Amino acid sequence: MLLTLAGNGVQLAAEWPSGIEMAQAIDPGIVVIDLGLPGMDGYEVARQLRVGLKAGVGLIALSGYGQSADRRKALEAGFDTHLVKPVDPNHLSGVIASIQRRQQDPSRHPSS
């Protein structure tokens, strides 16, 4: 709801298989993924999306897991950032804006 109110187009998937298929079909700019998914965790979803989507798609991990090891694991899986629930709406908006700026100017991101 927060993303929609901020003017973002939002598509929801209830489980990882449909989420991966949807992301590949609609070619999103940013994907927000919960890490604690049943069946396949969000880390593996991110790995699959990094292979199946165009370069530069922003991946945001959203999780109740907030230890430094969780953050490291998220970055290693291909996420751009790791946010801990409950996420502050202003912080999420700032992260999205930062990813969008990087997408407009890839030289702003060292891995590009």
Biopython code that builds the backbone (N, CA, C, O; Angstrom):
import numpy as np
from Bio.PDB.StructureBuilder import StructureBuilder

atoms = [
    (1, "MET", "N", (0.818, -1.177, 0.000)),
    (1, "MET", "CA", (0.000, 0.000, 0.000)),
    (1, "MET", "C", (0.877, 1.261, 0.000)),
    (1, "MET", "O", (0.585, 2.223, -0.710)),
    (2, "LEU", "N", (1.950, 1.250, 0.798)),
    (2, "LEU", "CA", (2.836, 2.412, 0.854)),
    (2, "LEU", "C", (3.473, 2.690, -0.505)),
    (2, "LEU", "O", (3.600, 3.842, -0.918)),
    (3, "LEU", "N", (3.865, 1.637, -1.185)),
    (3, "LEU", "CA", (4.498, 1.808, -2.494)),
    (3, "LEU", "C", (3.507, 2.376, -3.507)),
    (3, "LEU", "O", (3.867, 3.230, -4.317)),
    (4, "THR", "N", (2.283, 1.915, -3.465)),
    (4, "THR", "CA", (1.256, 2.420, -4.367)),
    (4, "THR", "C", (0.952, 3.885, -4.077)),
    (4, "THR", "O", (0.844, 4.693, -5.000)),
    (5, "LEU", "N", (0.816, 4.232, -2.796)),
    (5, "LEU", "CA", (0.547, 5.618, -2.423)),
    (5, "LEU", "C", (1.675, 6.556, -2.847)),
    (5, "LEU", "O", (1.447, 7.739, -3.098)),
    (6, "ALA", "N", (2.894, 6.018, -2.923)),
    (6, "ALA", "CA", (4.034, 6.823, -3.347)),
    (6, "ALA", "C", (4.140, 6.924, -4.866)),
    (6, "ALA", "O", (5.087, 7.518, -5.383)),
    (7, "GLY", "N", (3.171, 6.347, -5.589)),
    (7, "GLY", "CA", (3.149, 6.467, -7.042)),
    (7, "GLY", "C", (3.843, 5.351, -7.787)),
    (7, "GLY", "O", (4.051, 5.454, -8.996)),
    (8, "ASN", "N", (4.209, 4.279, -7.092)),
    (8, "ASN", "CA", (4.863, 3.145, -7.742)),
    (8, "ASN", "C", (3.824, 2.154, -8.248)),
    (8, "ASN", "O", (2.804, 1.931, -7.597)),
    (9, "GLY", "N", (4.082, 1.566, -9.400)),
    (9, "GLY", "CA", (3.253, 0.469, -9.878)),
    (9, "GLY", "C", (3.646, -0.776, -9.110)),
    (9, "GLY", "O", (4.832, -1.092, -9.017)),
    (10, "VAL", "N", (2.688, -1.482, -8.563)),
    (10, "VAL", "CA", (2.981, -2.624, -7.703)),
    (10, "VAL", "C", (2.248, -3.860, -8.209)),
    (10, "VAL", "O", (1.054, -3.813, -8.504)),
    (11, "GLN", "N", (2.975, -4.954, -8.303)),
    (11, "GLN", "CA", (2.408, -6.263, -8.606)),
    (11, "GLN", "C", (2.779, -7.175, -7.440)),
    (11, "GLN", "O", (3.916, -7.147, -6.971)),
    (12, "LEU", "N", (1.842, -7.970, -6.975)),
    (12, "LEU", "CA", (2.083, -8.862, -5.846)),
    (12, "LEU", "C", (2.045, -10.306, -6.290)),
    (12, "LEU", "O", (1.259, -10.692, -7.156)),
    (13, "ALA", "N", (2.922, -11.107, -5.672)),
    (13, "ALA", "CA", (2.900, -12.552, -5.882)),
    (13, "ALA", "C", (2.864, -13.199, -4.504)),
    (13, "ALA", "O", (3.630, -12.824, -3.616)),
    (14, "ALA", "N", (1.979, -14.165, -4.327)),
    (14, "ALA", "CA", (1.797, -14.804, -3.028)),
    (14, "ALA", "C", (2.856, -15.853, -2.723)),
    (14, "ALA", "O", (3.065, -16.199, -1.560)),
    (15, "GLU", "N", (3.519, -16.359, -3.739)),
    (15, "GLU", "CA", (4.540, -17.380, -3.520)),
    (15, "GLU", "C", (5.639, -17.253, -4.557)),
    (15, "GLU", "O", (5.462, -16.613, -5.594)),
    (16, "TRP", "N", (6.779, -17.871, -4.267)),
    (16, "TRP", "CA", (7.962, -17.651, -5.094)),
    (16, "TRP", "C", (7.822, -18.092, -6.547)),
    (16, "TRP", "O", (8.322, -17.376, -7.415)),
    (17, "PRO", "N", (7.175, -19.226, -6.886)),
    (17, "PRO", "CA", (7.142, -19.577, -8.318)),
    (17, "PRO", "C", (6.438, -18.512, -9.158)),
    (17, "PRO", "O", (6.922, -18.124, -10.222)),
    (18, "SER", "N", (5.284, -18.042, -8.666)),
    (18, "SER", "CA", (4.561, -17.030, -9.435)),
    (18, "SER", "C", (5.298, -15.695, -9.410)),
    (18, "SER", "O", (5.206, -14.923, -10.365)),
    (19, "GLY", "N", (6.027, -15.413, -8.335)),
    (19, "GLY", "CA", (6.814, -14.178, -8.267)),
    (19, "GLY", "C", (7.936, -14.152, -9.294)),
    (19, "GLY", "O", (8.163, -13.134, -9.947)),
    (20, "ILE", "N", (8.632, -15.265, -9.434)),
    (20, "ILE", "CA", (9.712, -15.348, -10.429)),
    (20, "ILE", "C", (9.137, -15.221, -11.836)),
    (20, "ILE", "O", (9.672, -14.480, -12.661)),
    (21, "GLU", "N", (8.050, -15.941, -12.114)),
    (21, "GLU", "CA", (7.415, -15.862, -13.436)),
    (21, "GLU", "C", (6.942, -14.442, -13.733)),
    (21, "GLU", "O", (7.145, -13.935, -14.836)),
    (22, "MET", "N", (6.314, -13.804, -12.750)),
    (22, "MET", "CA", (5.806, -12.454, -12.945)),
    (22, "MET", "C", (6.953, -11.481, -13.220)),
    (22, "MET", "O", (6.871, -10.662, -14.135)),
    (23, "ALA", "N", (8.004, -11.573, -12.437)),
    (23, "ALA", "CA", (9.138, -10.665, -12.625)),
    (23, "ALA", "C", (9.744, -10.828, -14.015)),
    (23, "ALA", "O", (10.114, -9.841, -14.651)),
    (24, "GLN", "N", (9.847, -12.059, -14.485)),
    (24, "GLN", "CA", (10.403, -12.290, -15.813)),
    (24, "GLN", "C", (9.469, -11.780, -16.902)),
    (24, "GLN", "O", (9.928, -11.375, -17.970)),
    (25, "ALA", "N", (8.166, -11.796, -16.644)),
    (25, "ALA", "CA", (7.192, -11.362, -17.649)),
    (25, "ALA", "C", (7.052, -9.846, -17.723)),
    (25, "ALA", "O", (6.881, -9.300, -18.813)),
    (26, "ILE", "N", (7.121, -9.152, -16.582)),
    (26, "ILE", "CA", (6.847, -7.715, -16.601)),
    (26, "ILE", "C", (8.098, -6.851, -16.623)),
    (26, "ILE", "O", (8.001, -5.641, -16.825)),
    (27, "ASP", "N", (9.267, -7.441, -16.419)),
    (27, "ASP", "CA", (10.526, -6.692, -16.492)),
    (27, "ASP", "C", (10.514, -5.474, -15.548)),
    (27, "ASP", "O", (10.563, -4.333, -16.007)),
    (28, "PRO", "N", (10.448, -5.723, -14.225)),
    (28, "PRO", "CA", (10.337, -4.629, -13.265)),
    (28, "PRO", "C", (11.639, -3.859, -13.090)),
    (28, "PRO", "O", (12.716, -4.345, -13.434)),
    (29, "GLY", "N", (11.523, -2.669, -12.560)),
    (29, "GLY", "CA", (12.713, -1.892, -12.224)),
    (29, "GLY", "C", (13.272, -2.286, -10.874)),
    (29, "GLY", "O", (14.485, -2.292, -10.665)),
    (30, "ILE", "N", (12.358, -2.621, -9.946)),
    (30, "ILE", "CA", (12.734, -2.992, -8.585)),
    (30, "ILE", "C", (11.839, -4.134, -8.123)),
    (30, "ILE", "O", (10.643, -4.159, -8.412)),
    (31, "VAL", "N", (12.440, -5.086, -7.397)),
    (31, "VAL", "CA", (11.693, -6.193, -6.816)),
    (31, "VAL", "C", (11.993, -6.218, -5.317)),
    (31, "VAL", "O", (13.153, -6.212, -4.905)),
    (32, "VAL", "N", (10.926, -6.245, -4.507)),
    (32, "VAL", "CA", (11.063, -6.368, -3.058)),
    (32, "VAL", "C", (10.712, -7.811, -2.704)),
    (32, "VAL", "O", (9.639, -8.302, -3.056)),
    (33, "ILE", "N", (11.625, -8.484, -2.004)),
    (33, "ILE", "CA", (11.463, -9.907, -1.727)),
    (33, "ILE", "C", (11.595, -10.169, -0.231)),
    (33, "ILE", "O", (12.562, -9.743, 0.401)),
    (34, "ASP", "N", (10.620, -10.871, 0.326)),
    (34, "ASP", "CA", (10.712, -11.329, 1.712)),
    (34, "ASP", "C", (11.691, -12.508, 1.739)),
    (34, "ASP", "O", (11.639, -13.374, 0.866)),
    (35, "LEU", "N", (12.565, -12.542, 2.717)),
    (35, "LEU", "CA", (13.547, -13.628, 2.786)),
    (35, "LEU", "C", (12.963, -14.923, 3.332)),
    (35, "LEU", "O", (13.416, -16.007, 2.965)),
    (36, "GLY", "N", (11.968, -14.827, 4.200)),
    (36, "GLY", "CA", (11.417, -16.013, 4.850)),
    (36, "GLY", "C", (10.281, -16.641, 4.092)),
    (36, "GLY", "O", (9.160, -16.708, 4.595)),
    (37, "LEU", "N", (10.546, -17.099, 2.898)),
    (37, "LEU", "CA", (9.515, -17.725, 2.067)),
    (37, "LEU", "C", (9.501, -19.235, 2.278)),
    (37, "LEU", "O", (10.556, -19.837, 2.476)),
    (38, "PRO", "N", (8.328, -19.854, 2.240)),
    (38, "PRO", "CA", (8.281, -21.316, 2.325)),
    (38, "PRO", "C", (8.734, -21.950, 1.011)),
    (38, "PRO", "O", (8.462, -21.424, -0.069)),
    (39, "GLY", "N", (9.411, -23.060, 1.113)),
    (39, "GLY", "CA", (9.837, -23.794, -0.082)),
    (39, "GLY", "C", (11.170, -23.339, -0.619)),
    (39, "GLY", "O", (12.114, -24.127, -0.669)),
    (40, "MET", "N", (11.272, -22.103, -1.017)),
    (40, "MET", "CA", (12.522, -21.529, -1.515)),
    (40, "MET", "C", (12.692, -20.185, -0.816)),
    (40, "MET", "O", (11.811, -19.328, -0.887)),
    (41, "ASP", "N", (13.811, -20.004, -0.150)),
    (41, "ASP", "CA", (13.979, -18.741, 0.568)),
    (41, "ASP", "C", (14.252, -17.589, -0.396)),
    (41, "ASP", "O", (14.575, -17.800, -1.565)),
    (42, "GLY", "N", (14.119, -16.389, 0.108)),
    (42, "GLY", "CA", (14.308, -15.196, -0.709)),
    (42, "GLY", "C", (15.704, -15.068, -1.292)),
    (42, "GLY", "O", (15.890, -14.451, -2.341)),
    (43, "TYR", "N", (16.691, -15.650, -0.611)),
    (43, "TYR", "CA", (18.060, -15.611, -1.134)),
    (43, "TYR", "C", (18.133, -16.334, -2.478)),
    (43, "TYR", "O", (18.733, -15.834, -3.430)),
    (44, "GLU", "N", (17.516, -17.518, -2.546)),
    (44, "GLU", "CA", (17.530, -18.286, -3.798)),
    (44, "GLU", "C", (16.676, -17.607, -4.868)),
    (44, "GLU", "O", (17.020, -17.644, -6.049)),
    (45, "VAL", "N", (15.576, -16.994, -4.467)),
    (45, "VAL", "CA", (14.758, -16.245, -5.423)),
    (45, "VAL", "C", (15.605, -15.143, -6.051)),
    (45, "VAL", "O", (15.563, -14.940, -7.264)),
    (46, "ALA", "N", (16.376, -14.429, -5.226)),
    (46, "ALA", "CA", (17.241, -13.360, -5.743)),
    (46, "ALA", "C", (18.271, -13.909, -6.719)),
    (46, "ALA", "O", (18.514, -13.316, -7.770)),
    (47, "ARG", "N", (18.874, -15.037, -6.374)),
    (47, "ARG", "CA", (19.870, -15.639, -7.287)),
    (47, "ARG", "C", (19.232, -15.960, -8.640)),
    (47, "ARG", "O", (19.820, -15.698, -9.689)),
    (48, "GLN", "N", (18.030, -16.527, -8.607)),
    (48, "GLN", "CA", (17.358, -16.876, -9.866)),
    (48, "GLN", "C", (16.980, -15.624, -10.655)),
    (48, "GLN", "O", (17.087, -15.607, -11.882)),
    (49, "LEU", "N", (16.539, -14.582, -9.961)),
    (49, "LEU", "CA", (16.176, -13.356, -10.670)),
    (49, "LEU", "C", (17.404, -12.674, -11.262)),
    (49, "LEU", "O", (17.321, -12.106, -12.351)),
    (50, "ARG", "N", (18.528, -12.717, -10.580)),
    (50, "ARG", "CA", (19.749, -12.105, -11.121)),
    (50, "ARG", "C", (20.147, -12.774, -12.428)),
    (50, "ARG", "O", (20.702, -12.120, -13.311)),
    (51, "VAL", "N", (19.876, -14.053, -12.563)),
    (51, "VAL", "CA", (20.189, -14.777, -13.796)),
    (51, "VAL", "C", (19.136, -14.503, -14.862)),
    (51, "VAL", "O", (19.465, -14.389, -16.043)),
    (52, "GLY", "N", (17.855, -14.396, -14.450)),
    (52, "GLY", "CA", (16.761, -14.323, -15.414)),
    (52, "GLY", "C", (16.306, -12.934, -15.812)),
    (52, "GLY", "O", (15.559, -12.792, -16.781)),
    (53, "LEU", "N", (16.735, -11.894, -15.090)),
    (53, "LEU", "CA", (16.296, -10.531, -15.406)),
    (53, "LEU", "C", (17.436, -9.722, -15.999)),
    (53, "LEU", "O", (18.604, -10.095, -15.892)),
    (54, "LYS", "N", (17.079, -8.608, -16.627)),
    (54, "LYS", "CA", (18.095, -7.729, -17.202)),
    (54, "LYS", "C", (18.993, -7.177, -16.087)),
    (54, "LYS", "O", (18.583, -7.085, -14.930)),
    (55, "ALA", "N", (20.183, -6.825, -16.449)),
    (55, "ALA", "CA", (21.115, -6.235, -15.489)),
    (55, "ALA", "C", (20.551, -4.903, -15.005)),
    (55, "ALA", "O", (19.902, -4.182, -15.764)),
    (56, "GLY", "N", (20.796, -4.593, -13.774)),
    (56, "GLY", "CA", (20.384, -3.305, -13.235)),
    (56, "GLY", "C", (19.072, -3.301, -12.489)),
    (56, "GLY", "O", (18.714, -2.289, -11.886)),
    (57, "VAL", "N", (18.334, -4.420, -12.511)),
    (57, "VAL", "CA", (17.094, -4.490, -11.740)),
    (57, "VAL", "C", (17.468, -4.412, -10.263)),
    (57, "VAL", "O", (18.375, -5.107, -9.803)),
    (58, "GLY", "N", (16.765, -3.563, -9.531)),
    (58, "GLY", "CA", (17.024, -3.423, -8.105)),
    (58, "GLY", "C", (16.328, -4.514, -7.317)),
    (58, "GLY", "O", (15.135, -4.756, -7.498)),
    (59, "LEU", "N", (17.078, -5.178, -6.435)),
    (59, "LEU", "CA", (16.502, -6.199, -5.567)),
    (59, "LEU", "C", (16.641, -5.739, -4.123)),
    (59, "LEU", "O", (17.741, -5.443, -3.657)),
    (60, "ILE", "N", (15.519, -5.682, -3.426)),
    (60, "ILE", "CA", (15.487, -5.266, -2.029)),
    (60, "ILE", "C", (15.025, -6.443, -1.185)),
    (60, "ILE", "O", (13.937, -6.978, -1.396)),
    (61, "ALA", "N", (15.860, -6.847, -0.222)),
    (61, "ALA", "CA", (15.477, -7.884, 0.731)),
    (61, "ALA", "C", (14.707, -7.221, 1.862)),
    (61, "ALA", "O", (15.154, -6.219, 2.421)),
    (62, "LEU", "N", (13.565, -7.774, 2.193)),
    (62, "LEU", "CA", (12.745, -7.279, 3.294)),
    (62, "LEU", "C", (12.523, -8.450, 4.231)),
    (62, "LEU", "O", (11.961, -9.471, 3.835)),
    (63, "SER", "N", (12.968, -8.305, 5.484)),
    (63, "SER", "CA", (12.973, -9.463, 6.345)),
    (63, "SER", "C", (12.908, -9.107, 7.817)),
    (63, "SER", "O", (13.225, -7.987, 8.218)),
    (64, "GLY", "N", (12.497, -10.069, 8.606)),
    (64, "GLY", "CA", (12.585, -9.968, 10.052)),
    (64, "GLY", "C", (13.957, -10.379, 10.539)),
    (64, "GLY", "O", (14.290, -10.177, 11.707)),
    (65, "TYR", "N", (14.761, -10.956, 9.650)),
    (65, "TYR", "CA", (16.123, -11.375, 9.984)),
    (65, "TYR", "C", (17.043, -10.175, 9.823)),
    (65, "TYR", "O", (17.222, -9.670, 8.715)),
    (66, "GLY", "N", (17.631, -9.715, 10.934)),
    (66, "GLY", "CA", (18.394, -8.478, 10.856)),
    (66, "GLY", "C", (19.817, -8.531, 11.369)),
    (66, "GLY", "O", (20.433, -7.488, 11.589)),
    (67, "GLN", "N", (20.344, -9.716, 11.562)),
    (67, "GLN", "CA", (21.722, -9.830, 12.034)),
    (67, "GLN", "C", (22.689, -9.500, 10.895)),
    (67, "GLN", "O", (22.319, -9.543, 9.722)),
    (68, "SER", "N", (23.921, -9.174, 11.252)),
    (68, "SER", "CA", (24.914, -8.825, 10.225)),
    (68, "SER", "C", (25.125, -9.982, 9.248)),
    (68, "SER", "O", (25.360, -9.748, 8.062)),
    (69, "ALA", "N", (25.043, -11.228, 9.726)),
    (69, "ALA", "CA", (25.192, -12.388, 8.831)),
    (69, "ALA", "C", (24.048, -12.442, 7.822)),
    (69, "ALA", "O", (24.247, -12.841, 6.674)),
    (70, "ASP", "N", (22.843, -12.038, 8.253)),
    (70, "ASP", "CA", (21.699, -12.013, 7.334)),
    (70, "ASP", "C", (21.902, -10.965, 6.249)),
    (70, "ASP", "O", (21.596, -11.206, 5.081)),
    (71, "ARG", "N", (22.412, -9.815, 6.632)),
    (71, "ARG", "CA", (22.681, -8.748, 5.664)),
    (71, "ARG", "C", (23.749, -9.181, 4.664)),
    (71, "ARG", "O", (23.612, -8.968, 3.459)),
    (72, "ARG", "N", (24.810, -9.789, 5.178)),
    (72, "ARG", "CA", (25.895, -10.268, 4.312)),
    (72, "ARG", "C", (25.375, -11.309, 3.331)),
    (72, "ARG", "O", (25.684, -11.265, 2.140)),
    (73, "LYS", "N", (24.585, -12.241, 3.840)),
    (73, "LYS", "CA", (24.034, -13.300, 2.993)),
    (73, "LYS", "C", (23.137, -12.712, 1.901)),
    (73, "LYS", "O", (23.135, -13.195, 0.769)),
    (74, "ALA", "N", (22.379, -11.672, 2.241)),
    (74, "ALA", "CA", (21.512, -11.019, 1.251)),
    (74, "ALA", "C", (22.345, -10.376, 0.142)),
    (74, "ALA", "O", (22.030, -10.526, -1.038)),
    (75, "LEU", "N", (23.387, -9.672, 0.513)),
    (75, "LEU", "CA", (24.249, -9.035, -0.499)),
    (75, "LEU", "C", (24.925, -10.086, -1.366)),
    (75, "LEU", "O", (25.035, -9.910, -2.579)),
    (76, "GLU", "N", (25.380, -11.184, -0.755)),
    (76, "GLU", "CA", (26.022, -12.264, -1.516)),
    (76, "GLU", "C", (25.050, -12.919, -2.496)),
    (76, "GLU", "O", (25.461, -13.399, -3.553)),
    (77, "ALA", "N", (23.748, -12.939, -2.144)),
    (77, "ALA", "CA", (22.732, -13.547, -3.019)),
    (77, "ALA", "C", (22.356, -12.638, -4.187)),
    (77, "ALA", "O", (21.677, -13.072, -5.117)),
    (78, "GLY", "N", (22.797, -11.369, -4.144)),
    (78, "GLY", "CA", (22.525, -10.464, -5.260)),
    (78, "GLY", "C", (21.599, -9.313, -4.938)),
    (78, "GLY", "O", (21.259, -8.529, -5.824)),
    (79, "PHE", "N", (21.178, -9.195, -3.672)),
    (79, "PHE", "CA", (20.341, -8.055, -3.301)),
    (79, "PHE", "C", (21.174, -6.780, -3.308)),
    (79, "PHE", "O", (22.376, -6.801, -3.040)),
    (80, "ASP", "N", (20.517, -5.680, -3.618)),
    (80, "ASP", "CA", (21.163, -4.372, -3.543)),
    (80, "ASP", "C", (21.210, -3.872, -2.109)),
    (80, "ASP", "O", (22.149, -3.188, -1.703)),
    (81, "THR", "N", (20.175, -4.226, -1.347)),
    (81, "THR", "CA", (20.099, -3.786, 0.039)),
    (81, "THR", "C", (19.223, -4.731, 0.832)),
    (81, "THR", "O", (18.454, -5.511, 0.271)),
    (82, "HIS", "N", (19.352, -4.648, 2.142)),
    (82, "HIS", "CA", (18.618, -5.506, 3.079)),
    (82, "HIS", "C", (17.924, -4.612, 4.093)),
    (82, "HIS", "O", (18.582, -3.864, 4.815)),
    (83, "LEU", "N", (16.599, -4.684, 4.152)),
    (83, "LEU", "CA", (15.814, -3.884, 5.094)),
    (83, "LEU", "C", (15.130, -4.803, 6.089)),
    (83, "LEU", "O", (14.664, -5.887, 5.737)),
    (84, "VAL", "N", (15.077, -4.352, 7.345)),
    (84, "VAL", "CA", (14.473, -5.151, 8.406)),
    (84, "VAL", "C", (13.065, -4.643, 8.706)),
    (84, "VAL", "O", (12.836, -3.440, 8.834)),
    (85, "LYS", "N", (12.128, -5.584, 8.815)),
    (85, "LYS", "CA", (10.747, -5.259, 9.162)),
    (85, "LYS", "C", (10.669, -4.907, 10.645)),
    (85, "LYS", "O", (11.438, -5.445, 11.440)),
    (86, "PRO", "N", (9.786, -4.043, 11.021)),
    (86, "PRO", "CA", (8.972, -3.212, 10.141)),
    (86, "PRO", "C", (9.830, -2.097, 9.565)),
    (86, "PRO", "O", (10.574, -1.437, 10.290)),
    (87, "VAL", "N", (9.727, -1.893, 8.272)),
    (87, "VAL", "CA", (10.546, -0.892, 7.597)),
    (87, "VAL", "C", (9.880, 0.477, 7.708)),
    (87, "VAL", "O", (8.664, 0.610, 7.568)),
    (88, "ASP", "N", (10.694, 1.474, 7.958)),
    (88, "ASP", "CA", (10.208, 2.846, 7.995)),
    (88, "ASP", "C", (9.851, 3.259, 6.564)),
    (88, "ASP", "O", (10.690, 3.133, 5.672)),
    (89, "PRO", "N", (8.634, 3.747, 6.321)),
    (89, "PRO", "CA", (8.225, 4.113, 4.958)),
    (89, "PRO", "C", (9.159, 5.138, 4.309)),
    (89, "PRO", "O", (9.423, 5.055, 3.109)),
    (90, "ASN", "N", (9.653, 6.087, 5.073)),
    (90, "ASN", "CA", (10.569, 7.087, 4.510)),
    (90, "ASN", "C", (11.889, 6.455, 4.103)),
    (90, "ASN", "O", (12.476, 6.827, 3.087)),
    (91, "HIS", "N", (12.352, 5.502, 4.894)),
    (91, "HIS", "CA", (13.602, 4.816, 4.551)),
    (91, "HIS", "C", (13.419, 3.991, 3.273)),
    (91, "HIS", "O", (14.274, 4.010, 2.387)),
    (92, "LEU", "N", (12.299, 3.269, 3.187)),
    (92, "LEU", "CA", (12.027, 2.484, 1.983)),
    (92, "LEU", "C", (11.945, 3.381, 0.762)),
    (92, "LEU", "O", (12.486, 3.043, -0.291)),
    (93, "SER", "N", (11.277, 4.519, 0.885)),
    (93, "SER", "CA", (11.196, 5.471, -0.237)),
    (93, "SER", "C", (12.580, 5.956, -0.639)),
    (93, "SER", "O", (12.875, 6.092, -1.827)),
    (94, "GLY", "N", (13.429, 6.217, 0.351)),
    (94, "GLY", "CA", (14.798, 6.656, 0.059)),
    (94, "GLY", "C", (15.608, 5.587, -0.648)),
    (94, "GLY", "O", (16.367, 5.889, -1.569)),
    (95, "VAL", "N", (15.454, 4.338, -0.226)),
    (95, "VAL", "CA", (16.164, 3.225, -0.871)),
    (95, "VAL", "C", (15.704, 3.074, -2.315)),
    (95, "VAL", "O", (16.527, 2.899, -3.213)),
    (96, "ILE", "N", (14.404, 3.141, -2.541)),
    (96, "ILE", "CA", (13.865, 3.031, -3.903)),
    (96, "ILE", "C", (14.388, 4.171, -4.771)),
    (96, "ILE", "O", (14.799, 3.948, -5.910)),
    (97, "ALA", "N", (14.374, 5.387, -4.239)),
    (97, "ALA", "CA", (14.877, 6.534, -5.002)),
    (97, "ALA", "C", (16.348, 6.366, -5.343)),
    (97, "ALA", "O", (16.775, 6.710, -6.445)),
    (98, "SER", "N", (17.125, 5.839, -4.405)),
    (98, "SER", "CA", (18.552, 5.618, -4.646)),
    (98, "SER", "C", (18.769, 4.594, -5.766)),
    (98, "SER", "O", (19.623, 4.788, -6.631)),
    (99, "ILE", "N", (18.003, 3.518, -5.748)),
    (99, "ILE", "CA", (18.112, 2.504, -6.806)),
    (99, "ILE", "C", (17.697, 3.095, -8.143)),
    (99, "ILE", "O", (18.339, 2.840, -9.163)),
    (100, "GLN", "N", (16.630, 3.879, -8.146)),
    (100, "GLN", "CA", (16.172, 4.495, -9.401)),
    (100, "GLN", "C", (17.225, 5.460, -9.958)),
    (100, "GLN", "O", (17.433, 5.509, -11.170)),
    (101, "ARG", "N", (17.886, 6.221, -9.091)),
    (101, "ARG", "CA", (18.962, 7.119, -9.565)),
    (101, "ARG", "C", (20.100, 6.311, -10.165)),
    (101, "ARG", "O", (20.654, 6.688, -11.198)),
    (102, "ARG", "N", (20.451, 5.207, -9.528)),
    (102, "ARG", "CA", (21.516, 4.341, -10.039)),
    (102, "ARG", "C", (21.131, 3.763, -11.396)),
    (102, "ARG", "O", (21.975, 3.640, -12.284)),
    (103, "GLN", "N", (19.857, 3.408, -11.557)),
    (103, "GLN", "CA", (19.401, 2.849, -12.828)),
    (103, "GLN", "C", (19.473, 3.876, -13.945)),
    (103, "GLN", "O", (19.721, 3.525, -15.098)),
    (104, "GLN", "N", (19.259, 5.145, -13.611)),
    (104, "GLN", "CA", (19.343, 6.210, -14.603)),
    (104, "GLN", "C", (20.788, 6.551, -14.929)),
    (104, "GLN", "O", (21.084, 7.010, -16.032)),
    (105, "ASP", "N", (21.693, 6.329, -13.973)),
    (105, "ASP", "CA", (23.112, 6.638, -14.157)),
    (105, "ASP", "C", (23.937, 5.472, -13.585)),
    (105, "ASP", "O", (24.384, 5.541, -12.440)),
    (106, "PRO", "N", (24.142, 4.408, -14.369)),
    (106, "PRO", "CA", (24.831, 3.218, -13.876)),
    (106, "PRO", "C", (26.243, 3.484, -13.344)),
    (106, "PRO", "O", (26.769, 2.659, -12.596)),
    (107, "SER", "N", (26.858, 4.580, -13.695)),
    (107, "SER", "CA", (28.201, 4.868, -13.180)),
    (107, "SER", "C", (28.176, 5.146, -11.680)),
    (107, "SER", "O", (29.227, 5.183, -11.041)),
    (108, "ARG", "N", (26.973, 5.343, -11.107)),
    (108, "ARG", "CA", (26.834, 5.594, -9.668)),
    (108, "ARG", "C", (26.970, 4.332, -8.855)),
    (108, "ARG", "O", (27.059, 4.408, -7.630)),
    (109, "HIS", "N", (26.991, 3.173, -9.485)),
    (109, "HIS", "CA", (27.042, 1.898, -8.770)),
    (109, "HIS", "C", (28.322, 1.177, -9.162)),
    (109, "HIS", "O", (28.556, 0.951, -10.350)),
    (110, "PRO", "N", (29.159, 0.808, -8.195)),
    (110, "PRO", "CA", (30.452, 0.216, -8.505)),
    (110, "PRO", "C", (30.406, -1.107, -9.227)),
    (110, "PRO", "O", (31.378, -1.464, -9.893)),
    (111, "SER", "N", (29.303, -1.864, -9.126)),
    (111, "SER", "CA", (29.278, -3.177, -9.796)),
    (111, "SER", "C", (28.802, -3.079, -11.230)),
    (111, "SER", "O", (28.762, -4.093, -11.927)),
    (112, "SER", "N", (28.443, -1.899, -11.692)),
    (112, "SER", "CA", (27.952, -1.748, -13.061)),
    (112, "SER", "C", (29.082, -1.664, -14.051)),
    (112, "SER", "O", (28.843, -1.535, -15.252)),
]
sb = StructureBuilder()
sb.init_structure("model")
sb.init_model(0)
sb.init_chain("A")
sb.init_seg("    ")
for serial, (resi, resn, name, xyz) in enumerate(atoms, 1):
    if name == "N":
        sb.init_residue(resn, " ", resi, " ")
    sb.init_atom(name, np.array(xyz, "f"), 0.0, 1.0, " ", f" {name:<3s}", serial, name[0])
structure = sb.get_structure()
